[in-house]
Amino acid sequence: MENTWAVRDLPVLEAIVEFLEEKIGFEMPELSDISDRTGIEVEDVGRAAQALKQ
């Protein structure tokens, strides 16, 4: 079983935090923004976002 936390969820979380720090909370990132930053496919970014939401 693949460790999705280390290879998907954590990088997505870090990219979201970095995005929000850069934009000072005035803009919310799109899945494509996070995909561009991480190199993770948009669909997998969405899966990570759902996992982080829980």
PDB file of N, H, CA, C and O in Angstrom:
ATOM      1  N   MET A   1       0.845  -1.192   0.000  1.00  0.00           N
ATOM      2  CA  MET A   1       0.000   0.000   0.000  1.00  0.00           C
ATOM      3  C   MET A   1       0.886   1.250   0.000  1.00  0.00           C
ATOM      4  O   MET A   1       1.838   1.348   0.774  1.00  0.00           O
ATOM      5  N   GLU A   2       0.566   2.179  -0.857  1.00  0.00           N
ATOM      6  H   GLU A   2      -0.208   2.100  -1.486  1.00  0.00           H
ATOM      7  CA  GLU A   2       1.336   3.413  -0.990  1.00  0.00           C
ATOM      8  C   GLU A   2       1.025   4.365   0.167  1.00  0.00           C
ATOM      9  O   GLU A   2      -0.118   4.477   0.610  1.00  0.00           O
ATOM     10  N   ASN A   3       2.052   5.038   0.636  1.00  0.00           N
ATOM     11  H   ASN A   3       2.981   4.947   0.276  1.00  0.00           H
ATOM     12  CA  ASN A   3       1.894   6.016   1.701  1.00  0.00           C
ATOM     13  C   ASN A   3       1.457   7.341   1.080  1.00  0.00           C
ATOM     14  O   ASN A   3       2.294   8.158   0.696  1.00  0.00           O
ATOM     15  N   THR A   4       0.141   7.551   0.984  1.00  0.00           N
ATOM     16  H   THR A   4      -0.539   6.887   1.296  1.00  0.00           H
ATOM     17  CA  THR A   4      -0.372   8.763   0.325  1.00  0.00           C
ATOM     18  C   THR A   4      -0.078  10.019   1.128  1.00  0.00           C
ATOM     19  O   THR A   4      -0.032  11.111   0.561  1.00  0.00           O
ATOM     20  N   TRP A   5       0.122   9.891   2.435  1.00  0.00           N
ATOM     21  H   TRP A   5       0.084   9.004   2.896  1.00  0.00           H
ATOM     22  CA  TRP A   5       0.427  11.075   3.239  1.00  0.00           C
ATOM     23  C   TRP A   5       1.739  11.695   2.761  1.00  0.00           C
ATOM     24  O   TRP A   5       1.796  12.899   2.507  1.00  0.00           O
ATOM     25  N   ALA A   6       2.770  10.901   2.640  1.00  0.00           N
ATOM     26  H   ALA A   6       2.723   9.924   2.846  1.00  0.00           H
ATOM     27  CA  ALA A   6       4.095  11.422   2.312  1.00  0.00           C
ATOM     28  C   ALA A   6       4.231  11.863   0.857  1.00  0.00           C
ATOM     29  O   ALA A   6       4.903  12.852   0.566  1.00  0.00           O
ATOM     30  N   VAL A   7       3.598  11.135  -0.050  1.00  0.00           N
ATOM     31  H   VAL A   7       3.052  10.331   0.186  1.00  0.00           H
ATOM     32  CA  VAL A   7       3.816  11.432  -1.471  1.00  0.00           C
ATOM     33  C   VAL A   7       2.742  12.300  -2.100  1.00  0.00           C
ATOM     34  O   VAL A   7       2.949  12.833  -3.189  1.00  0.00           O
ATOM     35  N   ARG A   8       1.594  12.456  -1.439  1.00  0.00           N
ATOM     36  H   ARG A   8       1.426  12.023  -0.554  1.00  0.00           H
ATOM     37  CA  ARG A   8       0.505  13.235  -2.028  1.00  0.00           C
ATOM     38  C   ARG A   8      -0.020  14.289  -1.066  1.00  0.00           C
ATOM     39  O   ARG A   8       0.010  15.480  -1.376  1.00  0.00           O
ATOM     40  N   ASP A   9      -0.500  13.866   0.094  1.00  0.00           N
ATOM     41  H   ASP A   9      -0.525  12.899   0.346  1.00  0.00           H
ATOM     42  CA  ASP A   9      -1.206  14.786   0.981  1.00  0.00           C
ATOM     43  C   ASP A   9      -0.305  15.861   1.588  1.00  0.00           C
ATOM     44  O   ASP A   9      -0.663  17.039   1.590  1.00  0.00           O
ATOM     45  N   LEU A  10       0.849  15.470   2.096  1.00  0.00           N
ATOM     46  H   LEU A  10       1.141  14.514   2.094  1.00  0.00           H
ATOM     47  CA  LEU A  10       1.755  16.453   2.698  1.00  0.00           C
ATOM     48  C   LEU A  10       2.252  17.483   1.686  1.00  0.00           C
ATOM     49  O   LEU A  10       2.221  18.677   1.984  1.00  0.00           O
ATOM     50  N   PRO A  11       2.710  17.070   0.501  1.00  0.00           N
ATOM     51  CA  PRO A  11       3.122  18.088  -0.472  1.00  0.00           C
ATOM     52  C   PRO A  11       1.983  19.042  -0.860  1.00  0.00           C
ATOM     53  O   PRO A  11       2.214  20.233  -1.068  1.00  0.00           O
ATOM     54  N   VAL A  12       0.770  18.520  -0.954  1.00  0.00           N
ATOM     55  H   VAL A  12       0.583  17.553  -0.784  1.00  0.00           H
ATOM     56  CA  VAL A  12      -0.377  19.376  -1.276  1.00  0.00           C
ATOM     57  C   VAL A  12      -0.632  20.351  -0.128  1.00  0.00           C
ATOM     58  O   VAL A  12      -0.850  21.540  -0.364  1.00  0.00           O
ATOM     59  N   LEU A  13      -0.606  19.868   1.090  1.00  0.00           N
ATOM     60  H   LEU A  13      -0.429  18.903   1.282  1.00  0.00           H
ATOM     61  CA  LEU A  13      -0.803  20.744   2.246  1.00  0.00           C
ATOM     62  C   LEU A  13       0.261  21.834   2.291  1.00  0.00           C
ATOM     63  O   LEU A  13      -0.057  23.002   2.516  1.00  0.00           O
ATOM     64  N   GLU A  14       1.509  21.466   2.080  1.00  0.00           N
ATOM     65  H   GLU A  14       1.768  20.518   1.898  1.00  0.00           H
ATOM     66  CA  GLU A  14       2.593  22.456   2.086  1.00  0.00           C
ATOM     67  C   GLU A  14       2.401  23.492   0.981  1.00  0.00           C
ATOM     68  O   GLU A  14       2.628  24.681   1.204  1.00  0.00           O
ATOM     69  N   ALA A  15       1.990  23.060  -0.194  1.00  0.00           N
ATOM     70  H   ALA A  15       1.805  22.094  -0.375  1.00  0.00           H
ATOM     71  CA  ALA A  15       1.772  23.992  -1.304  1.00  0.00           C
ATOM     72  C   ALA A  15       0.616  24.938  -1.013  1.00  0.00           C
ATOM     73  O   ALA A  15       0.678  26.116  -1.364  1.00  0.00           O
ATOM     74  N   ILE A  16      -0.437  24.435  -0.376  1.00  0.00           N
ATOM     75  H   ILE A  16      -0.487  23.478  -0.091  1.00  0.00           H
ATOM     76  CA  ILE A  16      -1.570  25.293  -0.018  1.00  0.00           C
ATOM     77  C   ILE A  16      -1.127  26.349   0.976  1.00  0.00           C
ATOM     78  O   ILE A  16      -1.459  27.524   0.823  1.00  0.00           O
ATOM     79  N   VAL A  17      -0.384  25.946   1.986  1.00  0.00           N
ATOM     80  H   VAL A  17      -0.113  24.991   2.110  1.00  0.00           H
ATOM     81  CA  VAL A  17       0.092  26.892   2.999  1.00  0.00           C
ATOM     82  C   VAL A  17       0.998  27.941   2.362  1.00  0.00           C
ATOM     83  O   VAL A  17       0.855  29.132   2.638  1.00  0.00           O
ATOM     84  N   GLU A  18       1.928  27.508   1.515  1.00  0.00           N
ATOM     85  H   GLU A  18       2.044  26.541   1.291  1.00  0.00           H
ATOM     86  CA  GLU A  18       2.817  28.463   0.838  1.00  0.00           C
ATOM     87  C   GLU A  18       2.025  29.441  -0.013  1.00  0.00           C
ATOM     88  O   GLU A  18       2.306  30.639   0.000  1.00  0.00           O
ATOM     89  N   PHE A  19       1.041  28.950  -0.751  1.00  0.00           N
ATOM     90  H   PHE A  19       0.812  27.977  -0.762  1.00  0.00           H
ATOM     91  CA  PHE A  19       0.209  29.803  -1.597  1.00  0.00           C
ATOM     92  C   PHE A  19      -0.487  30.859  -0.744  1.00  0.00           C
ATOM     93  O   PHE A  19      -0.468  32.045  -1.075  1.00  0.00           O
ATOM     94  N   LEU A  20      -1.103  30.423   0.356  1.00  0.00           N
ATOM     95  H   LEU A  20      -1.119  29.460   0.625  1.00  0.00           H
ATOM     96  CA  LEU A  20      -1.841  31.357   1.206  1.00  0.00           C
ATOM     97  C   LEU A  20      -0.919  32.375   1.873  1.00  0.00           C
ATOM     98  O   LEU A  20      -1.301  33.531   2.055  1.00  0.00           O
ATOM     99  N   GLU A  21       0.283  31.956   2.235  1.00  0.00           N
ATOM    100  H   GLU A  21       0.593  31.017   2.087  1.00  0.00           H
ATOM    101  CA  GLU A  21       1.244  32.897   2.812  1.00  0.00           C
ATOM    102  C   GLU A  21       1.671  33.941   1.794  1.00  0.00           C
ATOM    103  O   GLU A  21       1.813  35.116   2.132  1.00  0.00           O
ATOM    104  N   GLU A  22       1.879  33.523   0.545  1.00  0.00           N
ATOM    105  H   GLU A  22       1.765  32.568   0.270  1.00  0.00           H
ATOM    106  CA  GLU A  22       2.271  34.459  -0.510  1.00  0.00           C
ATOM    107  C   GLU A  22       1.149  35.438  -0.826  1.00  0.00           C
ATOM    108  O   GLU A  22       1.403  36.619  -1.062  1.00  0.00           O
ATOM    109  N   LYS A  23      -0.067  34.965  -0.832  1.00  0.00           N
ATOM    110  H   LYS A  23      -0.274  34.005  -0.640  1.00  0.00           H
ATOM    111  CA  LYS A  23      -1.215  35.805  -1.188  1.00  0.00           C
ATOM    112  C   LYS A  23      -1.811  36.485   0.047  1.00  0.00           C
ATOM    113  O   LYS A  23      -2.776  37.242  -0.064  1.00  0.00           O
ATOM    114  N   ILE A  24      -1.248  36.222   1.196  1.00  0.00           N
ATOM    115  H   ILE A  24      -0.464  35.608   1.286  1.00  0.00           H
ATOM    116  CA  ILE A  24      -1.690  36.779   2.473  1.00  0.00           C
ATOM    117  C   ILE A  24      -3.184  36.555   2.682  1.00  0.00           C
ATOM    118  O   ILE A  24      -3.884  37.410   3.224  1.00  0.00           O
ATOM    119  N   GLY A  25      -3.652  35.410   2.251  1.00  0.00           N
ATOM    120  H   GLY A  25      -3.083  34.716   1.810  1.00  0.00           H
ATOM    121  CA  GLY A  25      -5.037  35.028   2.504  1.00  0.00           C
ATOM    122  C   GLY A  25      -6.080  35.718   1.649  1.00  0.00           C
ATOM    123  O   GLY A  25      -7.275  35.525   1.871  1.00  0.00           O
ATOM    124  N   PHE A  26      -5.662  36.525   0.670  1.00  0.00           N
ATOM    125  H   PHE A  26      -4.691  36.683   0.489  1.00  0.00           H
ATOM    126  CA  PHE A  26      -6.627  37.243  -0.156  1.00  0.00           C
ATOM    127  C   PHE A  26      -7.148  36.429  -1.329  1.00  0.00           C
ATOM    128  O   PHE A  26      -8.131  36.810  -1.966  1.00  0.00           O
ATOM    129  N   GLU A  27      -6.507  35.333  -1.611  1.00  0.00           N
ATOM    130  H   GLU A  27      -5.709  35.024  -1.093  1.00  0.00           H
ATOM    131  CA  GLU A  27      -6.887  34.526  -2.765  1.00  0.00           C
ATOM    132  C   GLU A  27      -6.780  33.055  -2.381  1.00  0.00           C
ATOM    133  O   GLU A  27      -5.805  32.636  -1.757  1.00  0.00           O
ATOM    134  N   MET A  28      -7.783  32.283  -2.756  1.00  0.00           N
ATOM    135  H   MET A  28      -8.575  32.623  -3.263  1.00  0.00           H
ATOM    136  CA  MET A  28      -7.761  30.851  -2.498  1.00  0.00           C
ATOM    137  C   MET A  28      -7.208  30.149  -3.729  1.00  0.00           C
ATOM    138  O   MET A  28      -7.546  30.513  -4.855  1.00  0.00           O
ATOM    139  N   PRO A  29      -6.362  29.149  -3.525  1.00  0.00           N
ATOM    140  CA  PRO A  29      -5.792  28.455  -4.683  1.00  0.00           C
ATOM    141  C   PRO A  29      -6.798  27.533  -5.357  1.00  0.00           C
ATOM    142  O   PRO A  29      -7.673  26.959  -4.708  1.00  0.00           O
ATOM    143  N   GLU A  30      -6.658  27.406  -6.650  1.00  0.00           N
ATOM    144  H   GLU A  30      -5.948  27.872  -7.177  1.00  0.00           H
ATOM    145  CA  GLU A  30      -7.403  26.421  -7.425  1.00  0.00           C
ATOM    146  C   GLU A  30      -6.604  25.124  -7.400  1.00  0.00           C
ATOM    147  O   GLU A  30      -5.409  25.125  -7.108  1.00  0.00           O
ATOM    148  N   LEU A  31      -7.273  24.025  -7.708  1.00  0.00           N
ATOM    149  H   LEU A  31      -8.244  24.024  -7.945  1.00  0.00           H
ATOM    150  CA  LEU A  31      -6.563  22.752  -7.768  1.00  0.00           C
ATOM    151  C   LEU A  31      -5.403  22.824  -8.760  1.00  0.00           C
ATOM    152  O   LEU A  31      -4.344  22.238  -8.534  1.00  0.00           O
ATOM    153  N   SER A  32      -5.611  23.542  -9.851  1.00  0.00           N
ATOM    154  H   SER A  32      -6.471  24.018 -10.035  1.00  0.00           H
ATOM    155  CA  SER A  32      -4.557  23.665 -10.867  1.00  0.00           C
ATOM    156  C   SER A  32      -3.348  24.437 -10.338  1.00  0.00           C
ATOM    157  O   SER A  32      -2.216  24.148 -10.729  1.00  0.00           O
ATOM    158  N   ASP A  33      -3.571  25.413  -9.456  1.00  0.00           N
ATOM    159  H   ASP A  33      -4.490  25.648  -9.139  1.00  0.00           H
ATOM    160  CA  ASP A  33      -2.447  26.144  -8.847  1.00  0.00           C
ATOM    161  C   ASP A  33      -1.571  25.196  -8.038  1.00  0.00           C
ATOM    162  O   ASP A  33      -0.343  25.239  -8.121  1.00  0.00           O
ATOM    163  N   ILE A  34      -2.217  24.347  -7.262  1.00  0.00           N
ATOM    164  H   ILE A  34      -3.215  24.312  -7.195  1.00  0.00           H
ATOM    165  CA  ILE A  34      -1.486  23.413  -6.418  1.00  0.00           C
ATOM    166  C   ILE A  34      -0.820  22.338  -7.273  1.00  0.00           C
ATOM    167  O   ILE A  34       0.295  21.908  -6.977  1.00  0.00           O
ATOM    168  N   SER A  35      -1.494  21.912  -8.318  1.00  0.00           N
ATOM    169  H   SER A  35      -2.399  22.262  -8.558  1.00  0.00           H
ATOM    170  CA  SER A  35      -0.908  20.944  -9.243  1.00  0.00           C
ATOM    171  C   SER A  35       0.361  21.498  -9.875  1.00  0.00           C
ATOM    172  O   SER A  35       1.365  20.794  -9.981  1.00  0.00           O
ATOM    173  N   ASP A  36       0.317  22.756 -10.294  1.00  0.00           N
ATOM    174  H   ASP A  36      -0.499  23.328 -10.209  1.00  0.00           H
ATOM    175  CA  ASP A  36       1.488  23.396 -10.909  1.00  0.00           C
ATOM    176  C   ASP A  36       2.654  23.461  -9.922  1.00  0.00           C
ATOM    177  O   ASP A  36       3.804  23.246 -10.305  1.00  0.00           O
ATOM    178  N   ARG A  37       2.364  23.752  -8.669  1.00  0.00           N
ATOM    179  H   ARG A  37       1.430  23.926  -8.358  1.00  0.00           H
ATOM    180  CA  ARG A  37       3.407  23.885  -7.655  1.00  0.00           C
ATOM    181  C   ARG A  37       4.024  22.552  -7.260  1.00  0.00           C
ATOM    182  O   ARG A  37       5.215  22.482  -6.954  1.00  0.00           O
ATOM    183  N   THR A  38       3.227  21.509  -7.266  1.00  0.00           N
ATOM    184  H   THR A  38       2.260  21.566  -7.515  1.00  0.00           H
ATOM    185  CA  THR A  38       3.696  20.221  -6.764  1.00  0.00           C
ATOM    186  C   THR A  38       4.077  19.231  -7.848  1.00  0.00           C
ATOM    187  O   THR A  38       4.836  18.295  -7.597  1.00  0.00           O
ATOM    188  N   GLY A  39       3.553  19.431  -9.056  1.00  0.00           N
ATOM    189  H   GLY A  39       2.937  20.192  -9.259  1.00  0.00           H
ATOM    190  CA  GLY A  39       3.756  18.452 -10.110  1.00  0.00           C
ATOM    191  C   GLY A  39       2.847  17.239  -9.967  1.00  0.00           C
ATOM    192  O   GLY A  39       3.020  16.238 -10.663  1.00  0.00           O
ATOM    193  N   ILE A  40       1.881  17.334  -9.065  1.00  0.00           N
ATOM    194  H   ILE A  40       1.740  18.147  -8.500  1.00  0.00           H
ATOM    195  CA  ILE A  40       0.915  16.262  -8.836  1.00  0.00           C
ATOM    196  C   ILE A  40      -0.295  16.524  -9.725  1.00  0.00           C
ATOM    197  O   ILE A  40      -0.752  17.662  -9.837  1.00  0.00           O
ATOM    198  N   GLU A  41      -0.814  15.478 -10.354  1.00  0.00           N
ATOM    199  H   GLU A  41      -0.443  14.554 -10.263  1.00  0.00           H
ATOM    200  CA  GLU A  41      -1.971  15.615 -11.241  1.00  0.00           C
ATOM    201  C   GLU A  41      -3.153  16.267 -10.503  1.00  0.00           C
ATOM    202  O   GLU A  41      -3.345  16.048  -9.306  1.00  0.00           O
ATOM    203  N   VAL A  42      -3.933  17.063 -11.231  1.00  0.00           N
ATOM    204  H   VAL A  42      -3.776  17.241 -12.202  1.00  0.00           H
ATOM    205  CA  VAL A  42      -5.063  17.788 -10.647  1.00  0.00           C
ATOM    206  C   VAL A  42      -6.022  16.843  -9.918  1.00  0.00           C
ATOM    207  O   VAL A  42      -6.513  17.163  -8.836  1.00  0.00           O
ATOM    208  N   GLU A  43      -6.283  15.686 -10.515  1.00  0.00           N
ATOM    209  H   GLU A  43      -5.884  15.426 -11.394  1.00  0.00           H
ATOM    210  CA  GLU A  43      -7.199  14.735  -9.883  1.00  0.00           C
ATOM    211  C   GLU A  43      -6.670  14.271  -8.532  1.00  0.00           C
ATOM    212  O   GLU A  43      -7.433  14.117  -7.578  1.00  0.00           O
ATOM    213  N   ASP A  44      -5.363  14.049  -8.454  1.00  0.00           N
ATOM    214  H   ASP A  44      -4.743  14.175  -9.229  1.00  0.00           H
ATOM    215  CA  ASP A  44      -4.760  13.623  -7.197  1.00  0.00           C
ATOM    216  C   ASP A  44      -4.699  14.757  -6.189  1.00  0.00           C
ATOM    217  O   ASP A  44      -4.770  14.510  -4.985  1.00  0.00           O
ATOM    218  N   VAL A  45      -4.570  15.989  -6.649  1.00  0.00           N
ATOM    219  H   VAL A  45      -4.512  16.190  -7.627  1.00  0.00           H
ATOM    220  CA  VAL A  45      -4.636  17.134  -5.750  1.00  0.00           C
ATOM    221  C   VAL A  45      -6.041  17.187  -5.132  1.00  0.00           C
ATOM    222  O   VAL A  45      -6.188  17.439  -3.936  1.00  0.00           O
ATOM    223  N   GLY A  46      -7.052  16.951  -5.942  1.00  0.00           N
ATOM    224  H   GLY A  46      -6.932  16.746  -6.914  1.00  0.00           H
ATOM    225  CA  GLY A  46      -8.424  16.913  -5.426  1.00  0.00           C
ATOM    226  C   GLY A  46      -8.610  15.815  -4.396  1.00  0.00           C
ATOM    227  O   GLY A  46      -9.261  16.023  -3.372  1.00  0.00           O
ATOM    228  N   ARG A  47      -8.041  14.649  -4.662  1.00  0.00           N
ATOM    229  H   ARG A  47      -7.511  14.480  -5.493  1.00  0.00           H
ATOM    230  CA  ARG A  47      -8.113  13.544  -3.695  1.00  0.00           C
ATOM    231  C   ARG A  47      -7.406  13.916  -2.387  1.00  0.00           C
ATOM    232  O   ARG A  47      -7.898  13.616  -1.299  1.00  0.00           O
ATOM    233  N   ALA A  48      -6.262  14.566  -2.506  1.00  0.00           N
ATOM    234  H   ALA A  48      -5.863  14.810  -3.390  1.00  0.00           H
ATOM    235  CA  ALA A  48      -5.523  14.989  -1.314  1.00  0.00           C
ATOM    236  C   ALA A  48      -6.325  16.020  -0.532  1.00  0.00           C
ATOM    237  O   ALA A  48      -6.382  15.968   0.696  1.00  0.00           O
ATOM    238  N   ALA A  49      -6.942  16.954  -1.243  1.00  0.00           N
ATOM    239  H   ALA A  49      -6.895  16.996  -2.241  1.00  0.00           H
ATOM    240  CA  ALA A  49      -7.750  17.976  -0.567  1.00  0.00           C
ATOM    241  C   ALA A  49      -8.900  17.340   0.194  1.00  0.00           C
ATOM    242  O   ALA A  49      -9.216  17.755   1.309  1.00  0.00           O
ATOM    243  N   GLN A  50      -9.523  16.340  -0.400  1.00  0.00           N
ATOM    244  H   GLN A  50      -9.266  16.003  -1.306  1.00  0.00           H
ATOM    245  CA  GLN A  50     -10.619  15.632   0.287  1.00  0.00           C
ATOM    246  C   GLN A  50     -10.087  14.904   1.515  1.00  0.00           C
ATOM    247  O   GLN A  50     -10.725  14.923   2.567  1.00  0.00           O
ATOM    248  N   ALA A  51      -8.944  14.273   1.397  1.00  0.00           N
ATOM    249  H   ALA A  51      -8.425  14.258   0.543  1.00  0.00           H
ATOM    250  CA  ALA A  51      -8.349  13.556   2.537  1.00  0.00           C
ATOM    251  C   ALA A  51      -7.977  14.517   3.655  1.00  0.00           C
ATOM    252  O   ALA A  51      -8.156  14.207   4.833  1.00  0.00           O
ATOM    253  N   LEU A  52      -7.456  15.692   3.285  1.00  0.00           N
ATOM    254  H   LEU A  52      -7.311  15.944   2.328  1.00  0.00           H
ATOM    255  CA  LEU A  52      -7.070  16.681   4.293  1.00  0.00           C
ATOM    256  C   LEU A  52      -8.273  17.304   4.970  1.00  0.00           C
ATOM    257  O   LEU A  52      -8.196  17.748   6.116  1.00  0.00           O
ATOM    258  N   LYS A  53      -9.373  17.335   4.259  1.00  0.00           N
ATOM    259  H   LYS A  53      -9.435  16.975   3.329  1.00  0.00           H
ATOM    260  CA  LYS A  53     -10.609  17.919   4.790  1.00  0.00           C
ATOM    261  C   LYS A  53     -11.185  17.076   5.927  1.00  0.00           C
ATOM    262  O   LYS A  53     -11.860  17.601   6.812  1.00  0.00           O
ATOM    263  N   GLN A  54     -10.923  15.803   5.900  1.00  0.00           N
ATOM    264  H   GLN A  54     -10.374  15.378   5.181  1.00  0.00           H
ATOM    265  CA  GLN A  54     -11.517  14.897   6.901  1.00  0.00           C
ATOM    266  C   GLN A  54     -10.807  14.944   8.205  1.00  0.00           C
ATOM    267  O   GLN A  54     -11.188  14.241   9.141  1.00  0.00           O
TER     268      GLN A  54
END
